[in-house]
Amino acid sequence: MRQMSLLKLFIAGIIVICISTLGSLVILTILGSLAVSFVEWLEANPLWRGALGLVGLVLIVVLYVAFSKWVLKKVL
């Protein structure tokens, strides 16, 4: 029974990642011109690039777990 719950949590997390990816692509499309200058700034500052990369990685993990549980509560 615990394996089924973990499987549902994993599938819900994948759904959330897909929705988040589509949302971020829409935001990048809207703010495309700003994104280019931001990426150029990141390339010039490797320390900030690393820090923002770590923050992004932590956010992905936290949001994956949080939204997976939220989706499971809504579905079940």
C-alpha distances in whole Angstrom, upper triangle without the diagonal:
4,5,5,7,9,10,11,13,14,16,17,19,20,21,23,25,26,27,29,31,32,33,35,37,38,39,41,43,44,45,46,49,48,45,48,50,47,46,49,49,46,48,51,49,46,45,44,42,40,40,38,36,34,34,33,30,29,29,27,24,24,24,21,19,21,21,17,16,19,18,15,16,19,17,14
4,5,5,6,9,10,11,12,14,15,16,19,20,21,23,25,26,27,29,31,31,33,35,36,37,39,41,42,43,44,47,45,43,45,47,44,43,46,46,43,45,47,45,43,42,41,39,37,36,35,33,31,31,30,27,26,26,24,21,21,22,19,16,18,19,15,14,17,17,14,16,18,17,15
4,5,5,6,9,10,10,12,14,15,17,18,20,21,23,24,25,27,29,30,31,33,35,36,37,39,41,41,42,45,44,41,44,46,43,41,45,45,42,43,46,44,41,41,40,38,36,35,34,32,30,30,29,26,25,25,23,20,21,21,18,16,19,19,15,15,18,17,14,17,19,17,16
4,5,5,6,9,10,11,12,14,15,17,18,20,21,23,24,26,27,29,30,32,33,35,36,38,39,40,41,45,43,41,43,45,42,41,45,45,42,44,47,45,42,42,40,38,37,36,35,33,31,31,29,26,26,25,23,21,21,21,18,16,18,18,14,14,16,15,12,14,16,14,12
4,5,5,6,9,10,10,12,14,15,16,18,20,21,22,24,26,27,28,30,32,33,34,36,38,38,39,43,41,39,42,43,40,40,43,43,40,42,45,43,41,40,38,36,35,34,32,30,29,28,27,24,23,23,21,18,18,18,15,13,15,15,11,10,13,12,9,11,14,12,10
4,5,5,6,9,10,10,12,14,15,16,18,20,21,22,24,25,26,28,30,31,32,35,36,37,37,41,39,37,39,41,38,37,40,40,37,39,42,40,37,37,35,33,32,31,30,27,26,26,24,21,20,20,18,15,16,16,13,11,14,14,10,10,14,13,10,13,16,14,13
4,5,5,6,9,10,11,12,14,15,17,19,20,21,23,24,26,27,29,30,31,33,35,36,36,40,39,36,38,41,38,37,40,40,37,39,42,40,38,37,36,34,32,32,30,28,27,27,25,22,22,21,19,17,18,17,14,13,15,14,11,12,15,13,11,14,16,14,13
4,5,5,6,8,10,11,12,14,15,17,18,20,21,22,24,26,27,29,30,32,33,34,35,39,38,35,38,40,37,36,40,40,37,39,42,40,38,38,36,34,33,32,30,28,27,26,24,22,22,21,18,17,17,16,13,12,13,12,8,9,12,9,7,11,12,10,10
4,6,5,6,9,10,10,12,14,15,16,18,20,21,22,24,26,27,28,30,32,32,33,37,35,33,35,37,34,34,37,37,34,36,39,37,35,35,33,31,30,29,27,25,24,23,21,19,18,17,15,13,13,12,9,8,10,9,5,7,10,8,7,10,12,11,11
4,5,5,6,9,10,11,13,14,15,16,19,20,21,23,25,26,27,29,30,31,32,35,34,31,33,36,33,32,35,35,32,34,37,35,33,33,31,29,28,27,26,23,22,22,20,17,17,17,14,12,13,13,9,9,12,11,7,10,12,11,10,14,15,14,14
4,5,5,6,9,10,11,13,14,15,17,19,20,21,23,25,26,27,29,30,31,34,34,31,33,36,33,32,36,36,33,35,38,37,35,35,33,30,30,29,27,25,24,24,21,19,20,18,15,14,16,14,11,11,13,11,8,11,12,10,10,13,14,12,13
4,5,5,6,9,10,11,12,14,16,17,18,20,21,23,24,26,27,28,29,33,32,29,32,34,32,31,35,35,32,34,37,36,34,34,32,30,29,28,26,24,24,22,20,19,18,17,14,13,14,12,9,9,10,8,5,8,9,6,7,10,11,9,11
4,5,5,6,9,10,10,12,14,15,16,18,20,21,22,24,26,26,27,31,29,27,29,32,29,28,32,32,29,31,34,32,31,30,28,26,25,25,22,20,20,19,16,15,15,13,10,10,11,9,5,7,9,7,5,8,10,8,9,13,13,13,15
4,5,5,6,9,10,10,12,14,15,17,19,20,21,23,25,25,26,29,29,26,28,31,28,27,31,31,28,30,33,32,30,30,28,26,25,25,23,21,21,20,17,16,16,15,11,12,13,11,8,10,12,10,8,12,13,11,12,16,16,15,17
4,5,5,6,9,10,11,12,14,16,17,19,20,21,23,24,25,29,28,26,28,31,28,28,31,32,29,31,35,33,32,32,30,28,27,27,24,22,23,22,19,18,18,16,13,14,15,12,10,12,13,9,8,12,12,9,11,14,13,12,15
4,5,5,6,8,10,10,12,14,15,16,18,20,21,22,23,27,26,23,26,28,26,25,29,29,27,29,32,31,30,30,27,25,25,24,21,20,20,19,16,15,16,13,10,12,12,9,7,10,10,7,7,10,10,8,11,14,13,13,16
4,5,5,6,9,10,10,12,14,15,16,18,20,21,21,25,24,21,24,26,23,22,26,27,24,26,29,28,27,27,24,22,22,22,19,17,18,17,13,13,14,12,8,10,12,9,7,11,12,9,9,13,13,12,14,17,17,17,19
4,5,5,6,9,10,11,13,14,15,17,19,20,20,24,24,21,23,26,24,23,27,28,25,27,30,30,28,29,27,24,24,24,21,19,21,20,16,16,17,15,12,14,15,12,11,14,15,12,12,16,15,13,16,19,18,17,20
4,5,5,6,9,10,11,12,14,15,17,18,19,23,22,20,23,26,24,23,27,28,26,28,31,30,29,30,27,25,25,25,22,20,21,20,16,17,18,15,13,15,15,12,11,14,14,11,12,15,14,12,15,17,16,16,20
4,5,5,6,9,10,10,12,14,15,16,17,21,20,17,21,23,20,20,24,24,22,24,27,27,26,26,23,21,22,21,18,17,18,16,13,14,15,12,10,13,13,10,10,13,13,10,12,15,14,13,17,19,18,18,22
4,5,5,6,9,10,10,12,14,15,15,19,18,16,18,21,19,18,22,23,21,22,26,25,24,25,23,20,21,21,17,16,18,17,13,14,16,13,11,14,15,12,12,16,16,14,15,18,18,17,20,22,21,21,24
4,5,5,6,9,10,11,13,14,15,18,18,16,19,22,20,20,23,24,23,25,28,28,27,28,25,23,24,24,20,19,21,20,16,18,19,17,14,17,18,15,15,18,18,15,17,20,19,17,20,23,21,21,25
4,5,5,6,9,10,11,12,14,17,17,15,18,20,19,19,22,23,22,24,27,27,26,27,24,22,23,23,19,19,21,19,15,17,19,15,14,17,17,14,15,18,17,15,17,20,18,17,20,22,20,21,25
4,5,5,6,9,10,10,11,15,14,12,15,17,15,15,19,20,18,20,23,23,23,24,20,18,20,20,16,16,18,16,13,15,17,14,13,16,17,14,15,18,18,16,18,21,20,19,23,24,23,24,27
4,5,5,6,9,10,10,13,14,11,14,17,16,15,19,20,19,21,24,24,24,25,22,20,22,22,18,18,20,19,16,18,20,17,15,19,20,17,18,21,21,19,21,24,23,22,25,27,25,26,29
4,5,5,6,9,10,13,14,12,15,18,17,17,20,22,21,23,26,26,26,28,24,22,24,24,21,20,23,21,18,20,22,19,18,21,22,19,20,23,22,20,22,25,23,22,26,27,25,26,30
4,5,5,6,8,11,11,10,13,15,14,15,18,19,18,21,23,23,24,25,21,20,22,22,18,18,21,19,16,19,20,17,17,21,21,18,19,23,22,20,22,25,23,23,26,28,26,27,31
4,5,5,5,9,9,7,10,12,11,12,15,16,16,18,20,21,22,23,20,18,21,21,17,17,20,19,16,19,21,18,17,21,22,19,21,24,24,22,24,27,26,25,29,30,29,30,33
4,6,5,9,10,9,11,14,14,14,17,19,19,20,23,24,25,26,23,21,24,24,21,21,24,22,19,22,24,21,21,24,25,22,23,27,26,24,26,29,28,27,30,32,30,31,35
4,6,8,9,10,12,14,14,16,18,19,20,22,24,25,26,27,24,22,25,25,21,22,25,23,20,23,25,22,22,26,26,23,24,28,27,25,27,30,28,27,31,32,30,32,35
4,6,6,6,9,11,11,12,15,16,16,19,20,21,23,24,21,19,22,22,19,20,23,21,19,22,24,21,21,25,25,23,25,28,27,25,28,31,29,29,32,33,32,33,37
4,5,5,7,9,10,11,13,15,15,17,19,20,22,23,20,19,22,22,19,20,23,22,19,22,24,22,22,26,26,24,26,29,29,27,29,32,31,30,34,35,34,35,38
4,5,6,7,9,10,11,13,15,16,18,19,21,23,20,19,23,23,20,21,24,23,21,24,27,24,25,28,29,27,29,32,31,30,33,35,34,34,37,39,37,39,42
4,5,5,6,9,10,11,12,14,16,17,19,20,17,16,20,20,17,18,22,20,19,22,24,22,22,26,27,25,27,30,29,28,31,34,32,32,36,37,36,38,41
4,6,5,6,9,10,10,12,14,15,17,18,15,14,17,18,14,15,19,18,16,19,21,19,20,23,24,23,24,28,27,26,29,31,30,30,34,35,34,36,39
4,5,5,6,9,10,11,13,15,16,19,16,14,18,19,16,17,21,20,18,21,24,22,22,26,27,26,27,31,31,29,32,35,34,34,37,39,38,39,42
4,5,5,6,9,10,11,13,15,17,15,14,17,18,16,17,21,20,19,22,24,23,24,27,28,27,29,32,32,31,34,36,35,36,39,40,40,41,44
4,5,5,6,9,10,11,13,14,11,11,14,15,12,14,17,16,15,18,21,19,20,24,24,24,25,29,28,28,30,33,32,33,36,37,37,38,41
4,5,5,6,9,10,11,13,11,9,13,14,12,12,16,16,15,17,20,19,20,23,24,23,25,28,28,28,30,33,33,33,36,37,37,38,41
4,5,5,6,9,11,14,12,11,14,16,14,15,19,19,18,21,23,23,23,26,28,27,29,32,32,32,34,37,36,37,39,41,41,42,45
4,5,5,6,9,11,9,9,13,14,12,14,17,17,17,20,22,22,23,26,27,26,28,31,31,31,34,36,36,36,39,41,41,42,45
4,5,5,7,9,7,5,9,10,9,10,14,14,14,16,19,19,20,22,24,24,25,28,29,29,31,33,33,34,37,38,38,40,42
4,6,6,10,9,7,10,13,12,12,16,17,16,18,21,21,22,25,26,26,28,30,31,31,33,36,36,36,39,41,41,42,45
4,6,9,9,9,12,14,14,15,17,19,19,21,23,24,24,27,28,29,30,33,34,34,36,38,39,39,42,44,44,45,48
4,6,6,6,9,10,11,12,15,16,16,18,20,21,22,25,26,27,28,31,31,32,34,36,37,38,40,42,42,43,46
4,5,5,6,9,10,10,12,14,15,16,18,20,21,23,24,25,27,29,30,31,32,35,35,36,39,40,41,42,44
4,5,5,6,9,10,11,12,14,15,17,18,20,22,23,24,26,28,29,30,32,34,34,36,38,39,40,42,43
4,5,5,6,8,10,10,12,14,15,16,18,20,21,22,24,26,26,27,29,31,32,33,35,37,38,39,41
4,6,5,6,9,10,10,12,14,15,16,18,20,21,22,25,25,26,28,30,31,32,34,36,36,38,40
4,6,5,6,9,10,11,12,14,15,17,18,20,21,23,24,25,27,29,30,31,33,35,36,37,39
4,5,5,6,9,10,11,12,14,16,17,18,20,22,22,24,26,27,28,30,32,33,34,36,37
4,5,5,6,9,10,10,12,14,15,16,18,20,21,21,24,26,26,27,30,31,32,33,35
4,5,5,6,9,10,11,13,14,15,16,19,20,21,22,25,25,26,28,30,31,32,34
4,5,5,6,9,10,11,12,14,15,17,18,20,21,23,24,25,27,29,30,31,33
4,5,5,6,9,10,11,12,14,16,16,18,20,21,22,23,26,27,28,30,31
4,5,5,6,9,10,10,12,14,15,16,18,20,20,21,24,25,26,27,29
4,5,5,6,9,10,11,13,14,15,16,19,20,21,23,25,26,27,28
4,5,5,6,8,10,11,12,14,15,17,18,20,21,23,24,26,27
4,5,5,6,8,10,10,12,14,15,16,17,19,21,22,23,25
4,6,5,6,9,10,10,12,14,15,16,18,20,21,22,24
4,6,5,6,9,10,11,13,14,15,17,19,20,21,22
4,5,5,6,8,10,11,12,14,16,17,18,20,21
4,5,5,6,8,10,10,12,14,15,16,18,19
4,6,6,6,9,10,10,12,14,15,16,18
4,6,5,6,9,10,11,12,14,15,16
4,5,5,6,9,10,11,13,14,15
4,5,5,6,8,10,10,12,14
4,5,5,6,9,10,10,12
4,6,5,6,9,10,10
4,5,5,6,9,10
4,5,5,6,8
4,5,5,6
4,6,5
4,6
4
